[in-house]
Amino acid sequence: MSGERDVPPGGAETAAVPYRPGYEVVAEQLLTYVAEQNLMPGDRLPTEQGLAQLLGTTRNVTREAIKVLAGIGRLTVRKGAGIFVAASPGALNDDRLAHFQPTRKEHVMMLIDYRQLIESDTAHKAAALATPLEVRAIGKSAEVSLVAALADDIPAFADADERFHDSVGAAAHNVFLRSSVTTIRRLMSQTDILLFHGDIPGSLDVAARQHLAIAEAIASGSAEKAAELMREHIDTTRHQVERKIRDRLFNLTAPVGAARGLRRPPQKGHGGSPQTSAP
């Protein structure tokens, strides 16, 4: 990956400005470009060279940014055809999700709000409808998450966390709720990768113990308690994410190029593809 840094005006780096690899900055700008141009899944972006010129960066950094976005399912690169906005993640395929910007605080907070609504209702239904086998699966995944948390094993915790929330979703016996949980978590994973670089914000131990409490409420059939505990669990995530974003000192709301004097992207032309000027 590129070792480039963003340098503040005047050319001197300061302790207040965190290190940001060049590809990360460009990946964020590309997502903003997609949103500002109202590009939808299947729409084609300019060429790699065209994007580099548009964003005022190098082709190497642009190529790395495209690889990152392709890796998290936001762009699709078709050999000989070009770069396209990828289909929205998850079973609930909504073209508007193509405009989710995982490094913008307001987008992340709105997603967490939505997650809280969906997952609290999912936990409520799971407490009422879970079979004995599903109750055991929820409890087991919660226990595994605690073991991983106590060992400070982030990959194992992430896997157990995924299985816990999916198990609760399955126990709700509602395909739409379960699909929503899956979609939300895939979008949140984009924030984890682009904004937090895979570092799960907050205390693993706290999250794991909340998993156990939710599992116990579901096992006892306490629907209201399960829903309330899930709301508290998501609230904990909200506060941890807010703190993590604040710590990174990101300027998440700046439009493309505003901080670096870049050209504003051209308006979308006919056929869904942005129109760019010849070099």
Sequence and secondary structure as in RCSB ss.txt:
>XXXX:A:sequence
MSGERDVPPGGAETAAVPYRPGYEVVAEQLLTYVAEQNLMPGDRLPTEQGLAQLLGTTRNVTREAIKVLAGIGRL
TVRKGAGIFVAASPGALNDDRLAHFQPTRKEHVMMLIDYRQLIESDTAHKAAALATPLEVRAIGKSAEVSLVAAL
ADDIPAFADADERFHDSVGAAAHNVFLRSSVTTIRRLMSQTDILLFHGDIPGSLDVAARQHLAIAEAIASGSAEK
AAELMREHIDTTRHQVERKIRDRLFNLTAPVGAARGLRRPPQKGHGGSPQTSAP
>XXXX:A:secstr
        TTS   TTS    HHHHHHHHHHHHHHHTT  TT B   HHHHHHHHTS HHHHHHHHHHHHHTTSE
EEETTTEEEE   SSSS  GGGGG  TT HHHHHHHHHHHHHHHHHHHHHHHHH  HHHHHHHHHHHHHHHHHHH
TT HHHHHHHHHHHHHHHHHHTT HHHHHHHHHHHHHHHHHHHHTTTT   S HHHHHHHHHHHHHHHHTT HHH
HHHHHHHHHHHHHHHHHHHHHHHT  TT  TTTTTT      B GGG B     
